[in-house]
Amino acid sequence: MNLYLQAFAIFFKIGAFTIGGGYAMVPLIEDEIVTKRKWLAKEDFIDLLAISQSAPGILAVNISIFIGYRLRGIPGSIVTALGTVLPSFLIILCIALFFHNFKDNAVVESIFKGIRPAVVALIAAPTFSMARSAKINRYNVWIPVVSAGLIWLLGFSPIWIIIATGVGGYLYGRLKNKQSTKQDVP
């Protein structure tokens, strides 16, 4: 099977069977793209994930576009984006057509109440995996903790957190490069 069909099938399957949005899709995408098929290195995947989170738009679509682009350029990004979006579109279309038939059904309501805790776990699992991959340690653990606190407790916009941490990372990198240059000079 050619790469376009494989990529479309992977993203279609993940898009069709993942409840909970983009963060719930991350471990499944990583497993398919990095672990099983080895189309990307883990470090490249983490970098694409960081860019996807920083870019405006839906995380699942962003990551699929970046992965598709990395694999086969613009045609690859179109194929993977369609694979990600098409299942949701078709499911929402069906729900919209038939929603009035089951909107007050107790069984359907109970099913969704049961799914919610699993969705929380699906979102939490990649967080710990990403922390390990991002080399979060006792020296820099304060960055995600403070960022989460500012967003959750104080209502800061994630945009300002991304900008501030990006500028902080840039300045830290420059400072570190200056220090290593000074040590190299005899």
C-alpha positions in Angstrom: 0.0 0.0 0.0 1.4 3.4 -0.9 2.4 5.9 1.8 -0.6 8.3 1.1 -3.1 5.5 1.6 -1.4 4.3 4.7 -1.2 7.8 6.2 -4.9 8.5 5.3 -6.0 5.1 6.8 -4.0 5.7 10.0 -5.4 9.2 10.6 -8.9 8.2 9.5 -8.9 5.3 12.0 -7.5 7.5 14.8 -10.0 10.3 14.0 -12.9 7.8 13.9 -12.2 6.0 17.1 -10.7 8.6 19.5 -13.0 10.4 21.8 -11.7 13.4 23.7 -10.0 15.5 21.0 -6.5 16.1 20.0 -4.7 15.3 23.3 -6.4 11.9 23.4 -5.1 11.3 19.8 -1.5 12.1 20.6 -0.5 8.7 22.1 -2.2 6.8 19.3 -0.6 9.0 16.6 2.8 8.6 18.3 2.3 4.8 18.5 1.4 4.5 14.8 3.9 7.0 13.3 6.9 6.7 15.7 6.8 3.3 17.3 5.1 1.0 14.7 6.1 2.5 11.3 9.2 4.6 12.4 8.3 7.3 9.9 9.5 9.9 12.5 12.0 9.9 15.3 10.5 10.4 18.8 12.4 13.8 19.1 11.0 15.0 15.7 7.5 14.0 16.9 7.8 15.9 20.1 9.0 19.0 18.1 6.1 18.7 15.7 3.7 18.3 18.7 5.2 21.5 20.3 4.7 23.4 17.1 1.2 22.0 16.7 0.2 23.2 20.2 1.7 26.6 19.5 0.0 27.1 16.2 -3.6 28.4 16.0 -6.2 25.8 15.3 -7.2 22.3 16.3 -4.3 20.2 17.8 -5.3 17.0 16.0 -5.5 18.7 12.6 -2.3 20.7 13.2 -0.2 17.6 14.2 -1.6 15.6 11.2 -0.8 18.5 8.8 2.8 18.8 10.2 3.3 15.0 10.1 1.9 14.8 6.5 4.1 17.7 5.4 7.2 16.0 7.0 6.4 12.8 5.2 5.4 14.0 1.7 5.1 17.8 1.6 1.9 19.6 0.8 0.1 16.5 -0.7 1.0 14.5 2.4 -0.4 17.2 4.7 -3.6 17.4 2.7 -4.0 13.6 2.9 -3.4 13.4 6.6 -5.6 16.4 7.4 -8.5 14.8 5.4 -7.9 11.5 7.2 -8.2 13.3 10.6 -11.2 15.6 9.8 -13.3 13.3 7.6 -14.5 10.9 10.4 -15.6 13.7 12.7 -17.4 15.4 9.8 -19.2 12.3 8.9 -20.1 11.4 12.5 -21.4 14.9 13.3 -23.4 14.9 10.0 -25.1 11.6 11.1 -25.7 12.9 14.6 -27.2 16.1 13.2 -29.5 14.1 11.0 -30.7 11.8 13.7 -30.1 13.7 17.0 -33.8 14.4 17.6 -34.4 10.7 17.8 -32.1 10.0 20.7 -31.3 13.3 22.4 -33.3 12.4 25.6 -32.4 8.7 25.6 -31.2 7.7 29.1 -28.9 4.9 27.8 -27.1 7.3 25.5 -26.7 9.8 28.3 -25.3 7.1 30.6 -22.8 5.9 27.9 -21.4 9.5 27.7 -21.2 9.8 31.5 -19.2 6.6 31.5 -16.9 7.7 28.7 -15.8 11.0 30.5 -13.4 9.4 33.0 -11.7 7.4 30.3 -11.2 10.6 28.2 -9.5 12.3 31.2 -7.1 9.3 31.4 -6.5 9.5 27.6 -5.5 13.2 28.0 -3.4 12.6 31.1 -1.3 9.7 29.7 0.4 11.7 26.9 1.1 14.5 29.3 3.4 12.2 31.4 4.9 10.7 28.2 5.7 14.2 26.8 7.2 15.3 30.1 9.6 12.4 30.0 10.4 13.0 26.3 10.9 16.8 26.9 13.4 15.9 29.6 11.4 17.6 32.4 13.5 17.2 35.6 13.8 18.7 39.1 15.5 21.8 37.7 12.9 22.7 35.1 9.7 21.1 36.4 8.7 24.6 37.7 8.1 25.8 34.1 5.0 23.6 33.3 3.8 23.8 36.9 3.8 27.6 37.0 2.4 27.8 33.4 -0.5 25.5 34.3 -1.1 27.4 37.5 -1.1 30.8 35.7 -3.6 29.4 33.1 -5.8 27.4 35.4 -5.8 29.5 38.7 -5.3 33.0 37.4 -6.9 32.8 34.0 -3.8 33.8 32.0 -4.2 33.4 28.3 -2.1 30.4 27.0 -0.9 32.7 24.2 0.9 34.8 26.7 2.4 31.8 28.4 3.6 30.4 25.0 5.2 33.8 24.1 6.8 34.2 27.5 8.2 30.7 27.6 9.4 31.0 24.0 11.2 34.3 24.7 12.6 32.8 27.9 13.9 29.8 26.1 15.5 31.9 23.4 17.2 34.1 26.1 18.3 31.1 28.0 19.8 29.6 24.9 21.7 32.8 24.1 23.0 33.0 27.6 24.1 29.4 27.6 25.8 29.9 24.2 27.7 33.0 25.5 28.9 31.0 28.5 30.1 28.1 26.4 31.9 30.5 24.0 33.7 32.2 26.9 34.8 28.8 28.2 36.1 27.8 24.8 38.3 30.9 24.5 41.8 30.4 26.0 
